[in-house]
Amino acid sequence: MDAAVWISALVGVVVVVFVVWLVLIETSIRVDPGTLVLLLKRGKATGRALGPGRHFIQPWRKVMVQVYPSRELALVAGGPVGGDPRVDAQDVPLRVHLGDRTFAQVSYTVRCQLDPSELKAVHNRFGPEGIWSALRDTTRRTLIAEAGDAAVSVEDAFGDGFTALEQRFETALRTALGRIGFDLRMFSLREIDLGETGEVIQSTLRADAELAREHALAEVRRARVENDVALHDLLDPLDAEVMLRYRQVEAWRDVLVRWDGDRPIPSALTVPLHGTPPTLQDHQEHQDDQVAEESTPADEAP
């Protein structure tokens, strides 16, 4: 076969492949990772939701696309306000009244995803700009209703009750979000602030702990007194400086126990730490010097 025929056939094949590739490119769309695409025809949702990747559409139909997030969405209520890139939306702590009429502020985290099968309904109800408002309002309404149930009390803010309440919130929220097109992935009840009621509870607990502490300190003080009496009986009266030294060490220890670490220790208490306390001999020599000065005649004074 003539070389010109081979070249013509090769060129024809290349042209056909290029045309087919061009048609495929023009009749397909590419969905970026982390997003969903809802196809719209004449502005109306078609119900076809496409995940990440390349998808082919009918070439004779003119369609538009609306992009939605496909990754997990994070809604955080409570905590410091800041631009954390891992948080998609932030809300204030939720103010609720428990079933026993106790006021509380609830901080929580909700992580969820849009359900692709419900994307058409989400688009018709909320649109891409309204999904965060729908997520926030549905979460608030559900948690307020569950917290106000007669079975929920202040005891559910602690221990096993806290775990059970978190599970109760999660179950109710999963159902409520599922009705509006969200799939709940995780719910975390981070904190329940009981306000003044919580302060009363903490004060009561601290009072019991402080009473036990005072009993323990009383035993320590009693032991110290007994130790002082025993030490006094063992030491010679001339060894009173040992007793003073012992007392000084005890005083320093009390100062360190009471010191909060935020403020410097008063210099009046730290000065003795830098020197050696005067002994009984030093005290006697000082008294002898004073007697000698008093007995010296005025005309012999330098």
Secondary structure, DSSP 8 states (H G I E B T S, - for coil): --HHHHHHHHHHHHHHHHHHHHHHHHTEEEE-TTEEEEEEETTEEEEEEE-SEEEE--TTS--EEEEEE-S-EEEEESS-----TT-SEEE--EEEE-TTS-EEEEEEEEEEEE-GGGHHHHHHHT-TTTHHHHHHHHHHHHHHHHHTSTT--GGGGSHHHHHHHHHHHHHHHHHHHHHTTEEEEEEEEEEEE-THHHHHHHHHHHHHHHHHHHHHHHHHHHHHHHHHHHHHHHS-GGGHHHHHHHHHHHHHHHHHHH--SSS---HHHHGGGGS----HHHHHHHHHHHHHHHHS-GGG--
